[in-house]
Amino acid sequence: MSDPARTVIVGDVHGHLDRLLSLLVAARLTHEEGRWTGGKATLVLMGDLFDRGPGGIDALDLVMRLETRAAEHGGRVLTLLGNHDVLILAARHFGERATTGPGGSFLADWKINGGEARDLERMTDTHADWLSRQPAMLHLQNTLLAHADAVLYHRYGENVEEVNAAFSELLLGRDPVAWDRLLDEFSERDAFLGEDGGRQLDHFLSRFGGERLIHGHTPVARVTGQPPGSVTGPHIYAGGRAVNVDHGLYLGGPGFVYELDEGR
């Protein structure tokens, strides 16, 4: 059985079920067929289960199943909302309704951003409801976790609880203007890079709590300039107070997991 203190973080999956399973097996959290073996460990998915890969619904089914099985063994599976998760929900709820995005409609915007038609066809009310209720931000071991390296969360609350409540209200509602605005805000990234980024990170952590931030959203390869295939670990920056775990699976990265305790 795995060490109950372990917290394992997996970055943006983007429909790459096979690589997700390989990472979970290597981390001793599941068997090859996807059965939970992590005991009391915590697994965190950083969001963006969908788009740019063929198995978004399959990945979601696996995560939902693992959430139940882990709880039966005293473990946890936690999943953050990513922009591509919001995007497929928007395509499902609003279809051809007009947006300010590049495609001109929610459905077209989703397709432009790597939407897989089979995922949308297979998404059920159960899938959509589960996804809509996932948090935008989390606290673990005095660490703040959020999908995006962006300050958009400031606009939704003064603390983690308020932000999560605001996201839930928005996603369970059907105000297309609010959905369009959120998706536009999710285009922000790189907020914590450079000298000004350090100041923004100070403010971000002061507001939402935590000694450091872990995020996905922006592939490590695009920040560091290295080939995606050579990315085998996170990009740690801002004096160790920011950790980017987007392994760039859809760019051809091999993927990695980040252990919170080992990371310290």
MODASUL-V920677 format. One line per field, one symbol per residue. phi: phi as a letter, one per 30 degrees, with the letter a starting at -180 (. if undefined). Layout:
phi->???
This chain:
phi->.dedddbccbdedhicdedddddddddicbdddjddbdhcdccccdjidciiadbdddddedddddedddddcicbbcbddcdddddddddddchdddbcdddibdddddddcjdceddddcdcededddddcdddbbcbhhccbbdcdbcededclcaeddddddddddddcbcdddddddddddddaidcdidddddddedddddcjjdaccbciceeeddciddedcdbadccbhiicbbccddieddjddiacccddddd
